[in-house]
Amino acid sequence: FGCSFLALLAGARAPVSAVRRWRVLGEAGPLCAYRTLDAGDPGRLCFRYTQPDFRCTSTSCRQVSSPGGQLTANILSNGSVLIQWTVAHEVPHDSTAPPKSLTPGQTGGFRLSCWWNGSYTQFECAGVHLGSSCRDYLLNELHTNVPYRLCVRPYALELTEACVEFSLAPGGMQDIVIAMTTVGGAICVMLVIICLLVAYITENIMNPTVPHSHRSHLHTHL
């Protein structure tokens, strides 16, 4: 439900507990808190529901996974990308061990980094700081036919980041636009050819007065 007023109001009512939950590396949960990190601005604290039961079907999406399998990008047919990740040290859900606490000044959760390649240079997307309960995140409004590189790394653990690389094929609406453009171009070429044929027929078949007048002029002189 994004950065809704209700979620922000709930966070404002209990700022201390919200910050404590944000700064502890706990287990996966149904609610994911995140901030967009753009140009030095930490952004607003937003919330979204996680999708732990999501499964990628071959008819509607394709998957790309990191070499170790910790990070998976589910590329959907509508142009969105749902990324899912796991943490290597995660304990089973039936364990009674408390979540790992952070030292003062240490940041918890995960960092999502993103880059995409242009024609001559590489651009960095806005990063995302994800809460410790997050295990998936949905990306929208990505460029098509552009190589992307996404990386996720836990802030509080000495673990290397997991990365995936992929590119988006043109979506359904873009395919329709491309098809319409191709058909429109073919129609224009056909219209030009028809106009040339009409002009040729009008000049040489439907209007033969010039050759006849020239022949009658020759007979008069003879």
DRENLUM-732890 format. One line per field, with one value per atom (N, C-alpha, C): x, y, z; residue in one letter; atom name. Coordinates in nm, 4 decimals. Example, Ala and Ser with C-alpha at 12.3 -4.5 7.8 and 13.67 -1.06 7.14 Angstrom:
2
px 1.3190	1.2300	1.3200	1.2850	1.3670	1.2900 $
py -0.5690	-0.4500	-0.3300	-0.2250	-0.1060	0.0030 $
pz 0.7800	0.7800	0.7800	0.7080	0.7140	0.7870 $
residu a	a	a	s	s	s $
atome N	CA	C	N	CA	C $
This chain:
222
px 0.0810	0.0000	0.0845	0.2183	0.3049	0.3143	0.3434	0.3615	0.2270	0.1378	0.0052	0.0087	-0.0899	-0.0978	-0.1205	-0.1985	-0.2264	-0.0999	-0.0150	0.1077	0.2017	0.2110	0.2977	0.2452	0.1118	0.0542	0.0816	0.0723	0.1011	0.2463	0.3375	0.4774	0.5032	0.4274	0.4482	0.3982	0.2975	0.2449	0.3408	0.4212	0.5143	0.6522	0.7173	0.8445	0.9550	0.9576	1.0676	1.0638	0.9466	0.9365	0.9579	0.9095	0.9284	1.0755	1.1493	1.2921	1.3641	1.3244	1.3889	1.3661	1.2432	1.2165	1.2927	1.3040	1.3746	1.5227	1.5794	1.7230	1.7640	1.6786	1.7117	1.6954	1.7931	1.7873	1.7075	1.5777	1.4902	1.4506	1.3452	1.2980	1.2080	1.1813	1.0921	0.9519	0.8832	0.7493	0.6566	0.5278	0.4309	0.4357	0.4991	0.5034	0.6481	0.6721	0.8072	0.8135	0.9032	0.9287	1.0487	1.0412	1.1512	1.1581	1.2753	1.2986	1.3705	1.3378	1.4092	1.5230	1.6441	1.7631	1.7992	1.7734	1.7941	1.8582	1.9762	2.0465	2.0617	2.1038	2.1280	2.0045	1.8865	1.7618	1.7147	1.7069	1.6660	1.5228	1.4427	1.3053	1.2147	1.0875	0.9880	0.9899	0.9465	0.9331	0.8025	0.8119	0.6957	0.6792	0.5622	0.5324	0.4645	0.4900	0.4239	0.4122	0.3128	0.2959	0.3908	0.4560	0.5442	0.4620	0.5274	0.4613	0.5399	0.5417	0.6217	0.5709	0.4440	0.3865	0.3909	0.4579	0.4630	0.5441	0.4913	0.5601	0.5590	0.6726	0.6873	0.6437	0.5416	0.4964	0.5563	0.5825	0.6523	0.5715	0.4397	0.3568	0.3543	0.3805	0.3666	0.4959	0.6010	0.7261	0.8427	0.9604	1.0828	1.1730	1.2605	1.3443	1.4908	1.5607	1.7062	1.7580	1.8515	1.9020	2.0497	2.0956	2.2366	2.3133	2.4454	2.5231	2.4993	2.4854	2.4619	2.3171	2.2250	2.0833	2.0175	2.0920	2.0308	1.9351	1.9558	1.8748	1.8138	1.6840	1.6120	1.5295	1.5382	1.4567	1.3482	1.2226	1.1079	1.0600	1.0890	1.0578	0.9179	0.8237	0.6834	0.6519	0.5443	0.5072	0.4605	0.4198	0.3748	0.4886	0.6140	0.7286	0.7787	0.7107	0.7565	0.8526	0.9324	1.0286	1.0136	0.9790	0.9717	1.0989	1.1792	1.3019	1.2772	1.3341	1.3232	1.4628	1.4867	1.6192	1.6077	1.7151	1.7277	1.8597	1.8705	1.9929	2.0514	2.1808	2.2430	2.2377	2.2414	2.2494	2.1134	2.0033	1.8697	1.8416	1.7832	1.7501	1.6125	1.5791	1.4451	1.3383	1.2176	1.1082	1.0673	1.0942	1.0552	1.1594	1.2665	1.3701	1.3241	1.3661	1.3294	1.4390	1.5436	1.6530	1.6047	1.6399	1.5959	1.6681	1.6105	1.6776	1.8036	1.8982	2.0263	2.0094	2.0649	2.0593	2.1809	2.1668	2.2723	2.3421	2.4668	2.5414	2.4974	2.5167	2.4761	2.5410	2.4597	2.5087	2.5123	2.4841	2.4860	2.3499	2.3509	2.2276	2.1849	2.0554	2.0028	1.9291	1.8749	1.8005	1.8905	1.8433	1.9116	1.9261	2.0258	2.0481	2.0302	1.9381	1.9171	1.9844	2.0771	2.1475	2.1102	2.1100	2.0625	2.1434	2.1799	2.2474	2.1873	2.1886	2.1492	2.2434	2.2680	2.3655	2.2987	2.3516	2.3079	2.3916	2.3855	2.4604	2.6102	2.6524	2.7946	2.8393	2.7488	2.7876	2.6878	2.7233	2.6372	2.5731	2.4446	2.3700	2.3288	2.3263	2.2853	2.1416	2.0599	1.9222	1.9203	1.8061	1.7900	1.7953	1.8798	1.8890	1.7695	1.7530	1.6421	1.6967	1.6614	1.6923	1.5693	1.5832	1.4720	1.4849	1.3726	1.3715	1.4119	1.4392	1.4904	1.3885	1.2595	1.1573	1.1308	1.1939	1.1704	1.2471	1.1813	1.2461	1.2073	1.1344	1.1046	1.0760	1.0836	1.0586	1.0189	0.9211	0.8685	0.9223	0.9799	1.0337	0.9430	0.9097	0.8242	0.8961	0.8380	0.8833	1.0295	1.0667	1.2013	1.2075	1.3263	1.3464	1.3520	1.3038	1.3101	1.4371	1.4815	1.6019	1.7239	1.7297	1.8424	1.8951	2.0258	2.0804	2.0745	2.0213	2.0125	2.0992	2.1483	2.2213	2.1660	2.1100	2.0531	2.1333	2.1610	2.2364	2.1670	2.1643	2.1072	2.2127	2.2298	2.3299	2.2759	2.2904	2.2520	2.3478	2.2930	2.3776	2.4614	2.4012	2.4642	2.5511	2.5569	2.6315	2.7474	2.8546	2.9714	2.9503	2.8577	2.8273	2.8440	2.8911	2.9020	2.7630	2.7470	2.6171	2.5850	2.4580	2.4097	2.3549	2.3909	2.3556	2.2954	2.2075	2.1496	2.1572	2.1660	2.1679	2.0599	1.9887	1.8796	1.8470	1.7616	1.7069	1.5616	1.4820	1.3389	1.3105	1.2334	1.1864	1.0682	1.0401	0.9237	0.7967	0.7139	0.5898	0.4822	0.3636	0.2536	0.2106	0.1986	0.1550	0.2590	0.3874	0.4916	0.4924	0.4636	0.4540	0.3422	0.2301	0.1185	0.1585	0.2288	0.2726	0.3689	0.4631	0.5589	0.4865	0.3899	0.3151	0.2349	0.1712	0.0935	0.1837	0.3024	0.3967	0.4400	0.4673	0.5080	0.3969	0.2757	0.1619	0.1365	0.1460	0.1265	0.2296	0.3549	0.4581	0.4315	0.3874	0.3560	0.2393	0.1384	0.0241	0.0683	0.1569	0.2063	0.2800	0.3628	0.4347	0.3361	0.2354	0.1344	0.0595	0.0264	-0.0427	0.0440	0.1730	0.2636	0.2674	0.2767	0.2792	0.1488	0.0361	-0.0933	-0.1024	-0.0545	-0.0569	0.0286	0.1451	0.2304	0.1636	0.0978	0.0281	-0.0864	-0.1627	-0.2726	-0.2200	-0.1109	-0.0533	-0.0054	0.0565	0.1039	-0.0123	-0.1184	-0.2346	-0.3024	-0.3159	-0.3808	-0.3020	-0.1701	-0.0855	-0.0732	-0.0668	-0.0330	-0.1492	-0.2521	-0.3610	-0.4909	-0.5279	-0.6558	-0.6522	-0.5348	-0.5255	-0.4341	-0.4789	-0.3931	-0.4074	-0.4536	-0.4804	-0.3526	-0.2466	-0.1233	-0.0638	-0.0477	0.0081	-0.0798	-0.2171	-0.3067	-0.2965	-0.2899	-0.2800	-0.1489	-0.0416	0.0871	0.0839	0.0175	0.0096	-0.0777	-0.1874	-0.2727	-0.1993	-0.1126	-0.0350	0.0624	0.1212	0.2126	0.1376	0.0171	-0.0607	-0.0994	-0.1261	-0.1627	-0.0482	0.0747	0.1899	0.2212	0.1934	0.2203	0.1196 $
py -0.1204	0.0000	0.1255	0.1129	0.2270	0.3207	0.4475	0.5500	0.6104	0.5339	0.5843	0.6697	0.7584	0.8457	0.7645	0.6558	0.5745	0.5089	0.4585	0.3939	0.4942	0.6120	0.7141	0.7592	0.7672	0.8063	0.7008	0.5740	0.4679	0.4719	0.5024	0.5127	0.6321	0.7409	0.8597	0.8386	0.7522	0.7290	0.6478	0.5628	0.4806	0.4874	0.6027	0.6181	0.5330	0.5154	0.4422	0.2960	0.2322	0.0910	0.0691	0.1634	0.1492	0.1534	0.2447	0.2542	0.1301	0.0766	-0.0436	-0.1618	-0.1772	-0.2870	-0.2665	-0.1412	-0.1108	-0.1453	-0.1326	-0.1464	-0.2817	-0.3810	-0.5155	-0.6119	-0.6999	-0.7965	-0.9171	-0.9161	-1.0233	-1.1145	-1.1925	-1.2870	-1.2179	-1.2934	-1.2412	-1.2248	-1.1213	-1.0924	-1.0525	-1.0361	-1.0009	-0.8549	-0.7699	-0.6271	-0.5839	-0.5088	-0.4648	-0.3132	-0.2620	-0.1179	-0.0849	0.0265	0.0618	0.2126	0.2580	0.3977	0.4007	0.4986	0.5213	0.6184	0.5795	0.6607	0.7279	0.8561	0.9276	1.0622	1.0841	1.2132	1.2631	1.1763	1.2160	1.2313	1.2128	1.2258	1.0871	1.0556	0.9208	0.8877	0.9879	0.9624	0.9282	0.9115	0.8777	0.7284	0.6929	0.5529	0.4999	0.3985	0.3419	0.1954	0.1420	0.0044	-0.0655	-0.1933	-0.2761	-0.4180	-0.4906	-0.6302	-0.7174	-0.8112	-0.9033	-1.0112	-1.0820	-1.1874	-1.3179	-1.3777	-1.4998	-1.6190	-1.6191	-1.7327	-1.7160	-1.6126	-1.5903	-1.7008	-1.7503	-1.8493	-1.8025	-1.8136	-1.7690	-1.8811	-1.8555	-1.9520	-1.9175	-2.0183	-1.9978	-1.9154	-1.9129	-1.8395	-1.6895	-1.6469	-1.5049	-1.4391	-1.5135	-1.4518	-1.5465	-1.4926	-1.5723	-1.5337	-1.6251	-1.6055	-1.5956	-1.5087	-1.4987	-1.4983	-1.5881	-1.6013	-1.5682	-1.5275	-1.5004	-1.6324	-1.6293	-1.7539	-1.8429	-1.7853	-1.8653	-1.8980	-1.8376	-1.8627	-1.7817	-1.6897	-1.6112	-1.5048	-1.4581	-1.3502	-1.3975	-1.3734	-1.4134	-1.2965	-1.2718	-1.1691	-1.2379	-1.2106	-1.2633	-1.1553	-1.1728	-1.0726	-1.1017	-1.0151	-1.0377	-0.9863	-1.0374	-1.0010	-0.8569	-0.7937	-0.6544	-0.5545	-0.6008	-0.5118	-0.4886	-0.5403	-0.5283	-0.6422	-0.6202	-0.7213	-0.7371	-0.8564	-0.8879	-0.9619	-0.8999	-0.9647	-1.0290	-1.1467	-1.2217	-1.2631	-1.2623	-1.3002	-1.3731	-1.4429	-1.5125	-1.4723	-1.4961	-1.4680	-1.6010	-1.6202	-1.7510	-1.7939	-1.6991	-1.7349	-1.7523	-1.7365	-1.7360	-1.8658	-1.8524	-1.9677	-2.0180	-2.1448	-2.1958	-2.1177	-2.1208	-2.0439	-2.0947	-2.2257	-2.2787	-2.2544	-2.1832	-2.1563	-2.0466	-2.0598	-1.9604	-1.8577	-1.8623	-1.7675	-1.6279	-1.5273	-1.3905	-1.3353	-1.2379	-1.1771	-1.1046	-1.0998	-1.0374	-0.8871	-0.8346	-0.6913	-0.6236	-0.4940	-0.4158	-0.3315	-0.3040	-0.2138	-0.0713	0.0203	0.1598	0.2188	0.2853	0.3477	0.2552	0.1275	0.0331	0.0280	0.0147	0.0142	-0.1286	-0.1562	-0.2889	-0.2949	-0.4113	-0.4293	-0.4608	-0.4253	-0.4594	-0.3349	-0.3407	-0.2330	-0.2903	-0.2311	-0.2680	-0.1641	-0.2098	-0.1223	-0.1624	-0.0645	-0.0883	-0.0046	-0.0642	0.0062	-0.0391	0.0505	0.0126	0.0773	0.0068	0.0487	0.1277	0.2491	0.3283	0.2969	0.3835	0.3600	0.3725	0.4660	0.4904	0.4866	0.4814	0.4856	0.4068	0.3870	0.3144	0.4126	0.3973	0.4849	0.4078	0.4775	0.4159	0.4552	0.3561	0.3829	0.4278	0.4767	0.5131	0.3869	0.3883	0.2748	0.2685	0.1538	0.1325	0.0695	0.1284	0.0700	-0.0071	-0.1388	-0.2275	-0.2761	-0.2862	-0.3321	-0.4776	-0.5187	-0.6530	-0.7618	-0.7300	-0.8306	-0.8464	-0.7668	-0.7713	-0.8877	-0.9595	-1.0641	-1.0553	-0.9522	-0.9291	-0.7808	-0.7382	-0.5974	-0.5915	-0.5060	-0.4941	-0.3681	-0.3843	-0.2735	-0.2489	-0.1217	-0.0823	0.0219	0.0496	0.1565	0.1385	0.0167	-0.0105	0.0071	0.0381	0.0547	-0.0822	-0.0880	-0.2119	-0.2153	-0.3380	-0.3606	-0.2910	-0.2805	-0.2178	-0.3166	-0.3457	-0.4373	-0.3749	-0.4484	-0.4064	-0.4971	-0.4396	-0.5158	-0.4757	-0.5720	-0.5492	-0.6273	-0.5635	-0.6273	-0.6010	-0.7007	-0.6902	-0.7357	-0.6564	-0.6888	-0.6533	-0.7428	-0.7075	-0.6031	-0.5029	-0.3991	-0.4524	-0.5343	-0.5681	-0.6925	-0.7614	-0.8860	-0.8716	-0.9433	-0.9423	-1.0443	-1.0142	-1.1017	-1.0252	-1.0962	-1.0337	-1.0158	-0.9134	-0.8867	-0.9891	-1.0209	-1.1101	-1.0251	-1.0583	-0.9745	-1.0586	-0.9971	-1.0573	-0.9554	-1.0057	-0.9212	-0.9696	-0.8756	-0.9107	-0.7901	-0.8110	-0.7027	-0.7354	-0.6314	-0.6472	-0.6450	-0.7422	-0.7411	-0.6457	-0.5941	-0.5060	-0.5739	-0.4992	-0.5546	-0.5647	-0.6086	-0.6296	-0.5025	-0.3923	-0.2670	-0.2166	-0.2338	-0.1895	-0.2745	-0.4039	-0.4892	-0.4416	-0.3999	-0.3499	-0.2225	-0.1332	-0.0084	-0.0371	-0.1299	-0.1642	-0.2250	-0.3131	-0.3744	-0.2703	-0.1784	-0.0741	0.0159	0.0464	0.1291	0.0587	-0.0718	-0.1480	-0.1529	-0.1806	-0.1855	-0.0485	0.0573	0.1918	0.2272	0.1875	0.2127	0.1384	0.0127	-0.0644	-0.0022	0.0458	0.1108	0.2373	0.3146	0.4366	0.4030	0.2983	0.2584	0.2158	0.1399	0.0974	0.2166	0.3153	0.4341	0.5107	0.5195	0.5884	0.5152	0.3814	0.3037	0.3210	0.3187	0.3373	0.4749	0.5772	0.7126	0.7205	0.6549	0.6557	0.5822	0.4698	0.3970	0.4789	0.5451	0.6288	0.7417	0.8024	0.9101	0.8586	0.7391	0.6816	0.6486	0.5872	0.5520	0.6771	0.7779	0.9019	0.9692	0.9644	1.0353	0.9614	0.8276	0.7523	0.6740	0.6449	0.5625	0.6414	0.7119	0.7817	0.9143	0.9625	1.0927	1.0817	1.0127	0.9933	1.1034	1.2213	1.3272	1.3827	1.3858	1.4468	1.3674	1.2336	1.1597	1.1690	1.1591	1.1674	1.3018	1.4101	1.5422	1.5570	1.4929	1.5014	1.4261	1.3059	1.2295	1.3016	1.3664	1.4387	1.5577	1.6190	1.7310	1.6855	1.5674	1.5140	1.4812	1.4207	1.3875	1.5137	1.6223	1.7469	1.7990	1.7910	1.8380	1.7471	1.6193	1.5298	1.5515 $
pz 0.0000	0.0000	0.0000	-0.0163	-0.0393	0.0780	0.0495	0.1526	0.1864	0.2397	0.2713	0.3966	0.4068	0.5233	0.6495	0.6378	0.7552	0.8071	0.7170	0.7613	0.8250	0.7670	0.8245	0.9600	0.9733	1.1004	1.2066	1.1682	1.2641	1.3073	1.2130	1.2500	1.3391	1.3185	1.4008	1.5428	1.5612	1.6948	1.7811	1.7186	1.7961	1.7336	1.7389	1.6694	1.7278	1.8599	1.9215	1.8812	1.8946	1.8598	1.7108	1.6292	1.4853	1.4504	1.5114	1.4839	1.5323	1.6479	1.6988	1.6055	1.5571	1.4650	1.3340	1.2919	1.1680	1.1785	1.2983	1.3145	1.3729	1.3662	1.4127	1.2960	1.2781	1.1694	1.2156	1.1937	1.2384	1.1244	1.1479	1.0488	0.9466	0.8400	0.7369	0.7926	0.7484	0.7972	0.6849	0.7137	0.6093	0.5677	0.6486	0.6202	0.6003	0.4950	0.4591	0.4656	0.5493	0.5563	0.4682	0.3963	0.3067	0.2882	0.2495	0.2128	0.0785	-0.0018	-0.1265	-0.1014	-0.1410	-0.1190	-0.2501	-0.2587	-0.3841	-0.3563	-0.4122	-0.4055	-0.2619	-0.1731	-0.0354	0.0500	-0.0072	0.0682	0.1092	0.2391	0.2799	0.2446	0.2157	0.1752	0.2913	0.2576	0.3590	0.3876	0.5068	0.5438	0.4859	0.4017	0.3344	0.3742	0.3467	0.3820	0.2645	0.2508	0.1504	0.2054	0.1560	0.1949	0.1125	0.1787	0.1084	0.0376	-0.0530	-0.1304	-0.1179	0.0004	0.0196	-0.0597	-0.0984	-0.1705	-0.3217	-0.3691	-0.5139	-0.5814	-0.6920	-0.7734	-0.9180	-0.9815	-1.1199	-1.2133	-1.2932	-1.3930	-1.5285	-1.6066	-1.7334	-1.8325	-1.8161	-1.9120	-1.8867	-1.7652	-1.7323	-1.6877	-1.6619	-1.6177	-1.6417	-1.6276	-1.6342	-1.5181	-1.4780	-1.3608	-1.3990	-1.3246	-1.3331	-1.1905	-1.1586	-1.0223	-1.0165	-0.8992	-0.8755	-0.8737	-0.8888	-0.8903	-0.7693	-0.6503	-0.5311	-0.5050	-0.5811	-0.5637	-0.4542	-0.3874	-0.2800	-0.3322	-0.4553	-0.5119	-0.6429	-0.6581	-0.7789	-0.8296	-0.9593	-1.0243	-1.1057	-1.0701	-1.1438	-1.2400	-1.3672	-1.4690	-1.5219	-1.4890	-1.5229	-1.6630	-1.7191	-1.8555	-1.8676	-1.7567	-1.7612	-1.7467	-1.7449	-1.7347	-1.5944	-1.4930	-1.3547	-1.3220	-1.2174	-1.1723	-1.0217	-0.9773	-0.8347	-0.7970	-0.7107	-0.6660	-0.5303	-0.5109	-0.3868	-0.3424	-0.2125	-0.1630	-0.0302	0.0023	0.1298	0.1935	0.3233	0.3976	0.4410	0.4162	0.4389	0.5841	0.6782	0.8197	0.8842	0.8076	0.8677	0.9417	1.0610	1.1438	1.1061	1.1368	1.1056	1.1792	1.1236	1.1821	1.3195	1.3519	1.4813	1.5892	1.5540	1.6524	1.7475	1.8741	1.9758	1.9965	1.9138	1.9306	1.8968	1.9770	1.9486	1.8282	1.7592	1.6448	1.6881	1.5965	1.6257	1.6431	1.7535	1.7794	1.7184	1.6977	1.6370	1.7412	1.7149	1.8011	1.7735	1.8682	1.8474	1.7229	1.6424	1.5202	1.4002	1.4185	1.3085	1.2407	1.1095	1.0314	1.0029	1.0172	0.9898	0.8584	0.8289	0.7059	0.5880	0.4691	0.3454	0.2580	0.1712	0.0744	-0.0660	-0.1404	-0.2802	-0.3684	-0.4505	-0.5442	-0.6867	-0.7758	-0.9121	-1.0100	-1.1230	-1.2318	-1.3638	-1.4627	-1.5973	-1.6973	-1.8077	-1.9068	-2.0180	-2.0403	-2.1536	-2.2761	-2.3748	-2.4981	-2.4765	-2.3892	-2.3708	-2.2254	-2.1322	-1.9915	-1.9078	-1.7809	-1.6871	-1.5902	-1.5671	-1.4778	-1.3532	-1.2402	-1.1150	-1.0831	-1.0537	-1.0131	-0.8673	-0.8239	-0.6834	-0.5974	-0.4945	-0.4044	-0.3102	-0.2471	-0.1544	-0.0274	0.0884	0.2192	0.2645	0.2738	0.3068	0.4499	0.5185	0.6562	0.6694	0.7930	0.8181	0.7883	0.7869	0.7577	0.6089	0.5255	0.3809	0.3184	0.2330	0.1540	0.0070	-0.0306	-0.1712	-0.1911	-0.3169	-0.3500	-0.4965	-0.5275	-0.6632	-0.7290	-0.8472	-0.9260	-1.0456	-1.0681	-1.1799	-1.2653	-1.3814	-1.4711	-1.5100	-1.5463	-1.5938	-1.7449	-1.7947	-1.9384	-2.0065	-2.1284	-2.2055	-2.2892	-2.3185	-2.3995	-2.3415	-2.2096	-2.1401	-2.0366	-2.0347	-1.9338	-1.7942	-1.6990	-1.5592	-1.4727	-1.3632	-1.2618	-1.1255	-1.0525	-0.9203	-0.8176	-0.7041	-0.5970	-0.4638	-0.3771	-0.2431	-0.1436	-0.0375	0.0647	0.2022	0.3017	0.4390	0.4954	0.5619	0.6202	0.7361	0.8235	0.9510	0.9452	0.8328	0.8245	0.7277	0.7569	0.6696	0.5581	0.4708	0.3591	0.2289	0.1275	-0.0037	-0.0636	-0.1440	-0.2039	-0.3121	-0.3239	-0.4292	-0.5427	-0.6657	-0.7802	-0.8925	-0.9671	-1.0874	-1.2005	-1.3224	-1.4412	-1.5376	-1.5965	-1.6869	-1.7730	-1.8713	-1.9534	-1.9836	-2.0017	-2.0262	-2.1756	-2.2207	-2.3586	-2.3698	-2.4889	-2.5046	-2.4583	-2.3838	-2.3309	-2.4358	-2.3929	-2.4856	-2.5559	-2.4830	-2.5440	-2.6419	-2.6078	-2.6993	-2.8256	-2.8113	-2.9294	-3.0214	-2.9623	-3.0425	-3.1162	-3.0460	-3.1095	-3.2237	-3.2017	-3.3070	-3.4270	-3.4003	-3.5099	-3.5870	-3.5148	-3.5817	-3.6646	-3.6129	-3.6888	-3.8165	-3.8068	-3.9247	-4.0285	-3.9828	-4.0755	-4.1373	-4.0559	-4.1090	-4.2143	-4.1922	-4.2925	-4.4215	-4.4101	-4.5307	-4.6069	-4.5350	-4.6004	-4.6732	-4.6126	-4.6783	-4.8075	-4.8056	-4.9270	-5.0352	-4.9978	-5.0953	-5.1539	-5.0705	-5.1214	-5.2205	-5.1927	-5.2863	-5.4193	-5.4138	-5.5381	-5.6158	-5.5459	-5.6127	-5.6778	-5.6082	-5.6660	-5.7918	-5.7899	-5.9091	-6.0252	-5.9949	-6.1007	-6.1590	-6.0735	-6.1219	-6.2094	-6.1675	-6.2484	-6.3833	-6.3827	-6.5095	-6.6020	-6.5462	-6.6283	-6.6830	-6.6001	-6.6450	-6.7559	-6.7472	-6.8429	-6.9752	-6.9732	-7.0936	-7.1537	-7.0813	-7.1340	-7.1461	-7.0411	-7.0396	-7.1142	-7.1548	-7.2215	-7.3432	-7.4495	-7.5682	-7.6720	-7.6427	-7.7410	-7.8003	-7.7226	-7.7723	-7.8860	-7.8763	-7.9910	-8.1147	-8.0986	-8.2140	-8.2836	-8.2134	-8.2746	-8.3486	-8.2951	-8.3616	-8.4942	-8.4977	-8.6218	-8.7264	-8.6841	-8.7789	-8.8384	-8.7619	-8.8126	-8.9197	-8.9039	-9.0041	-9.1332	-9.1263	-9.2456	-9.3214	-9.2564	-9.3224	-9.4068	-9.3554	-9.4303	-9.5475	-9.5373	-9.6483	-9.7628 $
residu f	f	f	g	g	g	c	c	c	s	s	s	f	f	f	l	l	l	a	a	a	l	l	l	l	l	l	a	a	a	g	g	g	a	a	a	r	r	r	a	a	a	p	p	p	v	v	v	s	s	s	a	a	a	v	v	v	r	r	r	r	r	r	w	w	w	r	r	r	v	v	v	l	l	l	g	g	g	e	e	e	a	a	a	g	g	g	p	p	p	l	l	l	c	c	c	a	a	a	y	y	y	r	r	r	t	t	t	l	l	l	d	d	d	a	a	a	g	g	g	d	d	d	p	p	p	g	g	g	r	r	r	l	l	l	c	c	c	f	f	f	r	r	r	y	y	y	t	t	t	q	q	q	p	p	p	d	d	d	f	f	f	r	r	r	c	c	c	t	t	t	s	s	s	t	t	t	s	s	s	c	c	c	r	r	r	q	q	q	v	v	v	s	s	s	s	s	s	p	p	p	g	g	g	g	g	g	q	q	q	l	l	l	t	t	t	a	a	a	n	n	n	i	i	i	l	l	l	s	s	s	n	n	n	g	g	g	s	s	s	v	v	v	l	l	l	i	i	i	q	q	q	w	w	w	t	t	t	v	v	v	a	a	a	h	h	h	e	e	e	v	v	v	p	p	p	h	h	h	d	d	d	s	s	s	t	t	t	a	a	a	p	p	p	p	p	p	k	k	k	s	s	s	l	l	l	t	t	t	p	p	p	g	g	g	q	q	q	t	t	t	g	g	g	g	g	g	f	f	f	r	r	r	l	l	l	s	s	s	c	c	c	w	w	w	w	w	w	n	n	n	g	g	g	s	s	s	y	y	y	t	t	t	q	q	q	f	f	f	e	e	e	c	c	c	a	a	a	g	g	g	v	v	v	h	h	h	l	l	l	g	g	g	s	s	s	s	s	s	c	c	c	r	r	r	d	d	d	y	y	y	l	l	l	l	l	l	n	n	n	e	e	e	l	l	l	h	h	h	t	t	t	n	n	n	v	v	v	p	p	p	y	y	y	r	r	r	l	l	l	c	c	c	v	v	v	r	r	r	p	p	p	y	y	y	a	a	a	l	l	l	e	e	e	l	l	l	t	t	t	e	e	e	a	a	a	c	c	c	v	v	v	e	e	e	f	f	f	s	s	s	l	l	l	a	a	a	p	p	p	g	g	g	g	g	g	m	m	m	q	q	q	d	d	d	i	i	i	v	v	v	i	i	i	a	a	a	m	m	m	t	t	t	t	t	t	v	v	v	g	g	g	g	g	g	a	a	a	i	i	i	c	c	c	v	v	v	m	m	m	l	l	l	v	v	v	i	i	i	i	i	i	c	c	c	l	l	l	l	l	l	v	v	v	a	a	a	y	y	y	i	i	i	t	t	t	e	e	e	n	n	n	i	i	i	m	m	m	n	n	n	p	p	p	t	t	t	v	v	v	p	p	p	h	h	h	s	s	s	h	h	h	r	r	r	s	s	s	h	h	h	l	l	l	h	h	h	t	t	t	h	h	h	l	l	l $
atome N	CA	C	N	CA	C	N	CA	C	N	CA	C	N	CA	C	N	CA	C	N	CA	C	N	CA	C	N	CA	C	N	CA	C	N	CA	C	N	CA	C	N	CA	C	N	CA	C	N	CA	C	N	CA	C	N	CA	C	N	CA	C	N	CA	C	N	CA	C	N	CA	C	N	CA	C	N	CA	C	N	CA	C	N	CA	C	N	CA	C	N	CA	C	N	CA	C	N	CA	C	N	CA	C	N	CA	C	N	CA	C	N	CA	C	N	CA	C	N	CA	C	N	CA	C	N	CA	C	N	CA	C	N	CA	C	N	CA	C	N	CA	C	N	CA	C	N	CA	C	N	CA	C	N	CA	C	N	CA	C	N	CA	C	N	CA	C	N	CA	C	N	CA	C	N	CA	C	N	CA	C	N	CA	C	N	CA	C	N	CA	C	N	CA	C	N	CA	C	N	CA	C	N	CA	C	N	CA	C	N	CA	C	N	CA	C	N	CA	C	N	CA	C	N	CA	C	N	CA	C	N	CA	C	N	CA	C	N	CA	C	N	CA	C	N	CA	C	N	CA	C	N	CA	C	N	CA	C	N	CA	C	N	CA	C	N	CA	C	N	CA	C	N	CA	C	N	CA	C	N	CA	C	N	CA	C	N	CA	C	N	CA	C	N	CA	C	N	CA	C	N	CA	C	N	CA	C	N	CA	C	N	CA	C	N	CA	C	N	CA	C	N	CA	C	N	CA	C	N	CA	C	N	CA	C	N	CA	C	N	CA	C	N	CA	C	N	CA	C	N	CA	C	N	CA	C	N	CA	C	N	CA	C	N	CA	C	N	CA	C	N	CA	C	N	CA	C	N	CA	C	N	CA	C	N	CA	C	N	CA	C	N	CA	C	N	CA	C	N	CA	C	N	CA	C	N	CA	C	N	CA	C	N	CA	C	N	CA	C	N	CA	C	N	CA	C	N	CA	C	N	CA	C	N	CA	C	N	CA	C	N	CA	C	N	CA	C	N	CA	C	N	CA	C	N	CA	C	N	CA	C	N	CA	C	N	CA	C	N	CA	C	N	CA	C	N	CA	C	N	CA	C	N	CA	C	N	CA	C	N	CA	C	N	CA	C	N	CA	C	N	CA	C	N	CA	C	N	CA	C	N	CA	C	N	CA	C	N	CA	C	N	CA	C	N	CA	C	N	CA	C	N	CA	C	N	CA	C	N	CA	C	N	CA	C	N	CA	C	N	CA	C	N	CA	C	N	CA	C	N	CA	C	N	CA	C	N	CA	C	N	CA	C	N	CA	C	N	CA	C	N	CA	C	N	CA	C	N	CA	C	N	CA	C	N	CA	C	N	CA	C	N	CA	C	N	CA	C	N	CA	C	N	CA	C	N	CA	C	N	CA	C	N	CA	C	N	CA	C	N	CA	C	N	CA	C	N	CA	C	N	CA	C	N	CA	C	N	CA	C	N	CA	C	N	CA	C	N	CA	C	N	CA	C	N	CA	C	N	CA	C	N	CA	C	N	CA	C	N	CA	C	N	CA	C	N	CA	C	N	CA	C	N	CA	C	N	CA	C	N	CA	C	N	CA	C	N	CA	C	N	CA	C	N	CA	C	N	CA	C	N	CA	C	N	CA	C	N	CA	C	N	CA	C	N	CA	C	N	CA	C	N	CA	C	N	CA	C	N	CA	C	N	CA	C	N	CA	C	N	CA	C	N	CA	C	N	CA	C	N	CA	C	N	CA	C $
